[in-house]
């Protein structure tokens, strides 16, 4: 019972909320509060400073959290040796990913995992904006590109090859760039991020990374919006291959500067904390690993060069 209460305490600390931890564990707030009180009574310690809106670790709570994690992991590992059957996953698994990647690629992955674990609720948030995992109570994020928050724990799943594209109509009207220098003179469709518009594209040439300034009249904060603008002939776009492969096959888009590789990014699975990763999160991360290595058509080992 003490270990279960400690597990709940760690989730309260990670989420900064008793109610969110209760919802995740399929408990009422009153039951979760009672279990926290029971843990504090057993230890003779006050673990949180609590107000109506905020939850902060006491000094004793912070020490217990930091030093108790490794001990709990060891104990849970020991217990797993005596469990002949895997535990049934339950509660809520909150996942976030980009809308277009979720719709194009991850939908069947989510569905397969849900069928494997019918007592687990999947709560999926698809958005092109990177949510704050801790404040939003997110368990797992699948992200593409450069990670900005170094406090998160990220594991690469695959390299993410990128290419430049344009519609045949744009090429007919404006010509095709033959060099990176000419690219700077073309209309480029730019994606907006929380920190602003990306005004440079990075290429791999002669084993070096080269940043090329790009500009254009059309800026949008959606990867699918960039694709639609390219299909409409508004300029040259920079895409993940998985996003535009069908457009290339059909001729709706054509590759631009194919001899000069756009620098690859990566696809990551991201979690808020390294310590005490819940079994449901561990299982989903393994599920993602299996998918990318064996079923993802564009898989490239993340251990290889990004060129």
C-alpha positions in Angstrom: 0.0 0.0 0.0 2.9 2.4 0.8 4.4 1.9 -2.7 1.1 2.5 -4.4 0.6 5.7 -2.4 4.2 6.7 -3.2 3.5 6.1 -6.9 0.5 8.4 -6.7 2.6 11.0 -4.9 5.2 11.0 -7.7 2.5 11.7 -10.3 1.0 14.5 -8.2 4.5 16.0 -8.1 5.1 15.6 -11.8 1.7 17.0 -12.8 1.6 19.7 -10.0 -2.0 18.7 -9.3 -3.9 16.3 -7.1 -6.9 16.4 -9.4 -4.9 15.6 -12.6 -3.1 12.7 -10.9 -6.5 11.4 -9.6 -8.0 11.6 -13.1 -5.0 9.8 -14.6 -5.3 7.0 -12.0 -9.1 6.7 -12.4 -9.6 7.9 -8.8 -11.8 10.5 -7.3 -10.1 13.6 -6.0 -11.2 12.8 -2.5 -9.7 9.3 -2.7 -6.4 10.7 -4.1 -6.3 13.3 -1.3 -6.9 10.6 1.3 -4.1 8.5 -0.1 -1.7 11.4 0.0 -2.8 12.1 3.6 -2.2 8.4 4.5 1.3 8.6 3.0 2.1 11.7 5.0 0.8 10.1 8.1 2.8 7.0 7.6 6.0 9.0 7.0 5.4 11.7 9.6 6.1 14.3 6.9 4.3 17.0 5.1 5.0 16.5 1.4 3.2 19.4 -0.2 2.3 23.0 0.4 -1.3 23.1 -0.8 -3.5 26.0 -1.8 -6.8 25.9 -3.7 -5.0 26.3 -7.0 -1.3 25.3 -6.5 0.7 22.4 -5.3 4.3 22.8 -4.3 6.7 20.2 -2.8 8.0 20.9 0.7 11.7 20.6 1.2 11.1 17.1 2.7 8.9 16.1 -0.2 11.5 17.2 -2.7 14.2 15.1 -1.0 11.9 12.1 -0.7 11.0 12.4 -4.4 14.7 12.7 -5.5 16.1 9.9 -3.4 13.0 7.7 -3.4 12.8 7.2 -7.1 15.8 4.9 -7.6 14.6 2.8 -4.6 11.1 2.5 -6.0 12.4 1.5 -9.4 14.6 -1.2 -7.9 11.7 -2.5 -5.8 9.3 -2.5 -8.8 11.9 -4.3 -10.9 12.3 -6.9 -8.1 8.5 -7.4 -7.9 8.3 -7.9 -11.7 10.5 -11.0 -11.4 7.7 -12.7 -9.4 4.8 -11.8 -11.7 4.4 -14.6 -14.3 1.8 -12.6 -16.3 2.2 -9.0 -17.4 0.0 -6.6 -15.5 -3.1 -5.3 -17.2 -2.6 -1.6 -18.1 -5.3 0.8 -16.9 -5.9 4.4 -16.2 -5.4 7.2 -18.8 -2.5 7.6 -21.2 -2.3 11.2 -22.5 -0.5 11.5 -25.8 0.2 14.5 -28.1 1.5 14.7 -31.6 1.3 16.9 -34.7 -2.1 16.8 -36.4 -0.8 15.9 -39.8 1.6 13.2 -38.5 -1.1 11.8 -36.3 -3.6 11.7 -39.2 -1.2 10.4 -41.9 0.9 8.0 -39.9 0.1 7.4 -36.2 -3.7 6.7 -36.4 -3.3 2.9 -36.9 -0.5 2.9 -34.3 -2.8 4.3 -31.7 -5.6 2.0 -32.7 -3.4 -1.1 -32.5 -2.2 -0.1 -29.0 -5.8 0.5 -27.8 -6.9 -2.9 -29.0 -3.9 -4.5 -27.2 -4.9 -2.8 -23.9 -8.7 -2.5 -23.7 -8.7 -1.4 -20.1 -6.5 1.6 -20.9 -8.0 4.9 -22.0 -6.0 6.8 -24.7 -6.5 10.6 -24.6 -4.8 12.0 -27.7 -4.2 15.7 -28.4 -3.2 16.4 -32.1 -1.8 19.9 -32.6 1.0 21.5 -34.5 1.9 23.6 -31.4 4.2 21.9 -28.8 2.3 21.6 -25.6 4.0 21.9 -22.2 4.0 18.3 -21.1 4.1 18.9 -17.4 1.4 21.6 -17.2 -0.8 19.8 -19.6 -0.4 16.5 -17.8 0.9 14.8 -21.0 2.5 11.4 -20.6 4.0 11.0 -24.0 4.7 13.3 -27.0 5.8 12.3 -30.5 7.7 15.2 -32.0 9.5 16.0 -35.2 12.5 18.3 -35.6 14.7 20.2 -33.1 13.6 19.8 -29.5 13.6 23.1 -27.6 13.0 22.0 -24.0 16.2 20.3 -22.8 14.6 19.3 -19.5 12.5 16.7 -21.3 13.6 13.1 -21.9 13.7 12.3 -25.6 14.5 9.1 -27.5 14.9 9.2 -31.3 12.7 6.8 -33.2 13.9 7.5 -36.8 15.6 10.1 -38.8 13.2 12.2 -40.8 14.3 12.8 -44.4 13.2 16.1 -45.9 13.1 17.5 -49.5 12.2 20.7 -51.3 9.0 20.6 -53.5 7.1 22.9 -55.8 4.1 22.5 -58.1 4.6 22.1 -61.8 2.7 25.4 -62.2 5.1 27.3 -60.0 8.1 25.9 -61.9 6.5 26.8 -65.3 5.9 30.4 -64.2 9.1 31.1 -62.2 11.6 28.5 -63.3 13.5 26.0 -61.2 16.4 27.0 -59.0 19.7 25.3 -60.0 21.7 26.2 -56.9 21.3 27.2 -53.3 22.1 30.8 -54.3 19.2 30.8 -56.8 16.9 29.3 -54.1 17.2 32.5 -52.1 15.7 34.5 -55.0 12.5 32.3 -55.1 9.2 32.5 -53.3 9.5 30.1 -50.4 6.6 29.0 -48.2 7.6 29.4 -44.6 6.3 27.7 -41.5 5.6 29.7 -38.3 6.7 28.3 -34.9 6.1 29.7 -31.4 9.4 31.6 -31.6 8.7 33.0 -35.0 9.0 32.2 -38.7 11.8 29.9 -39.8 13.8 32.1 -42.2 16.7 29.6 -42.9 16.7 26.2 -44.5 19.6 23.9 -43.7 21.3 21.7 -46.3 24.1 19.1 -46.3 26.8 19.7 -48.8 30.4 18.3 -48.8 29.8 16.9 -45.3 29.0 20.4 -44.0 25.8 22.0 -42.9 24.8 25.1 -44.9 22.1 27.6 -43.8 20.4 29.4 -46.7 18.2 32.4 -46.0 14.8 32.0 -47.6 11.8 34.4 -47.8 8.3 34.5 -49.3 4.9 36.1 -49.0 3.1 33.1 -47.4 3.7 32.1 -43.8 1.6 29.6 -41.9 1.8 27.6 -38.6 0.7 24.3 -40.0 2.7 21.7 -41.9 -0.4 20.7 -43.9 -1.0 24.4 -44.6 2.5 24.6 -46.1 1.7 21.6 -48.3 -1.6 23.1 -49.5 0.1 26.4 -50.4 2.7 24.4 -52.4 0.0 22.6 -54.3 -1.6 25.9 -55.0 1.6 27.1 -56.7 2.6 29.7 -54.1 6.2 28.8 -53.9 8.8 26.2 -52.9 8.2 24.2 -49.7 10.4 22.2 -47.4 8.7 18.8 -46.4 9.2 15.5 -44.6 9.2 12.8 -47.3 6.3 10.9 -45.7 4.1 14.1 -46.0 4.5 14.6 -49.8 5.4 11.1 -51.2 1.9 10.6 -52.7 2.0 14.1 -54.3 5.4 13.4 -55.8 4.1 10.0 -57.2 1.1 11.7 -58.7 3.0 14.7 -60.2 1.1 17.3 -58.1 4.5 18.3 -56.7 8.0 17.9 -58.1 11.3 17.7 -56.2 13.5 20.8 -56.3 17.3 20.7 -56.1 17.4 16.8 -55.7 21.2 16.7 -55.8 21.5 18.8 -52.7 20.1 17.0 -49.6 18.1 19.0 -47.1 19.4 18.2 -43.7 17.4 15.5 -42.0 15.6 16.1 -38.7 14.4 13.3 -36.4 11.3 11.8 -35.0 11.3 11.5 -31.2 9.2 10.1 -28.4 9.4 12.5 -25.5 8.4 12.0 -21.8 8.5 14.5 -19.0 10.7 12.6 -16.5 13.4 9.9 -16.6 12.6 8.4 -13.2 9.6 6.2 -12.5 8.3 5.8 -16.0 4.8 4.2 -15.6 4.2 0.8 -17.1 1.6 2.2 -19.6 4.2 4.7 -20.9 6.9 2.0 -21.1 4.6 -0.2 -23.1 3.6 2.6 -25.5 7.2 3.5 -26.1 8.0 -0.1 -26.9 5.0 -0.2 -29.2 6.3 2.9 -31.0 9.8 1.4 -31.3 8.4 -1.7 -32.9 6.3 0.2 -35.3 9.1 2.5 -36.6 11.7 -0.3 -36.9 9.4 -2.8 -38.6 6.4 -1.0 -40.2 7.3 2.6 -40.9 8.0 2.8 -44.6 10.6 5.7 -44.3 12.5 4.3 -41.3 16.2 5.4 -41.1 18.2 4.4 -38.0 18.7 7.5 -35.8 22.2 6.3 -35.2 23.2 7.1 -38.8 24.4 10.5 -40.1 21.6 13.1 -40.6 22.9 13.8 -44.2 
